[in-house]
Amino acid sequence: MEKVTSSEPALVRILEADGSYAPTAAAEEYLPLIEALTDADLEQFYRDMVVIRAIDTQATNLQRQGQLALWPPSRGQEAAQVGSARAARAQDHLFPSYREHAVTRIRGVDSVDIIRVMRGLSHGGWDPTDPKNGNTHIYTLVLGSQTLHATGFGMSLVFDGKQGTGDPDHDAAVIVYYGDGASSQGDVHEAMVFAASYNVPQVFFLQNNQWAISVPVSTQSKVPLVRRGYAYGIPSVQLDGNDVLASYAVTRTQLDEARAGGGPRAIEAITYRQGAHTTSDDPTKYRGSDEEESWAQRDPITRMRAYLEGAVRHPTSSRRSRRRRRMPRRTSAHARWRSRRPPPTACSPTCTASRIRSWTSSAPGSPSTRRRSTLRPRLLSLVEAQGPEVSIDPRDDALQPCPQRRAPQGDGGRRPRHPHG
């Protein structure tokens, strides 16, 4: 009997962990898309990642204060989400799981709507049919079921003739997000069967963050997860999920091919869940600090920041050489702003969680809760109000969880425990 091998597939990576421009052989075909990006595009990628990490941190603070029943952190997975969401066109439909905070924000969903879901004030959070939400469907807490929803919607695009016409402004595609744990669910495999059978314009975007709660990916699969797509005749690509450029270029290509009538595509983004599965989880019980420190050195925001600052210059692009000459002035201004800023404390005004406490601390139905339709303190505006855009630094102490506001591990009698632990 032939032995099943676990040989590694070709990995698409454009930026190394230190921010150096070093495309792998598998990335060569995607380089024209990278060269077509403007400085504004690259800076937008970075801004997207930094802002959503700040929102994610402050939402975690709210849960630790007992203001939210649950929060699924996305820390560490920003590059995979930002790159793929920016690659989609306006007419495309996106089906998230429950951790795609960056995806929803990029498509126009108010981040406060996610807070409302996790606080129990809304069953869905937002209206997917509202144009302002960018065809973003609501979060799905039933593991893997969103893949079936996406495939069914993609089949409707086929039946309605909205794919494969040759008109890029008319043709549409679907992208669905799920994790390595969900990839073991029967729903995912059924979705792939129907997607392949009906030539659905769909991209299966698997974020392999290494852990299905406490079960490592090595236990879930004996071969790389990207190979599962091949079993259904779906062309699949594995990329470095901590490289926002790779995520953008591969997803853009895959969506274009699916939209043009090429059928479904699959992507495995190799990334890492730096935090807990949810705020009811304690990752120290099943993984060690050495592993976490190893992945922290590959942090997606630090990687992109190093690239933008020109620590390692792009070897062929004069445009990036010009950026390197400009960056010292920008970082100097950043340093001057930080030098004038008072040291942050756990209860300083820079803690967004404390600034929106008056909104979230009221019970549903109370006068202050009812007034949110007119007052509605915006989580995003509070984050962006901390300083100039270039000064939003993920390494800033003000963006880290407030240690004095962190509740003890466990329920503490102040919040319901999530049924899935």
Secondary structure, DSSP 8 states (H G I E B T S, - for coil): ----------EE-SB-TTS-B---GGGGGGHHHHHT--HHHHHHHHHHHHHHHHHHHHHHHHHHTTS-S-----TT-HHHHHHHHHHS-TT-EEE--S--HHHHHHTT--HHHHHHHHHTS-SSSS-TTSGGGTTB-----STTHHHHHHHHHHHHHHHTT-SSSS-TTT---EEEEEETTGGGSHHHHHHHHHHHHTT--EEEEEEE-SEETTEEHHHH-SS-TTHHHHTTT--EEEEETT-HHHHHHHHHHHHHHIIIII--EEEEEE----S-SSTT--GGGTS-HHHHHHHHTT-HHHHHHHHHHTSS--SS-HHHHHHHHHHHHHHHHHHHHHHHS----TTSTT-HHHHTHHHHSS-TTSHHHHGGGTS---HHHHHHTTS-GGG--TT-GGGS--GGG---SS-TTSS---TT-
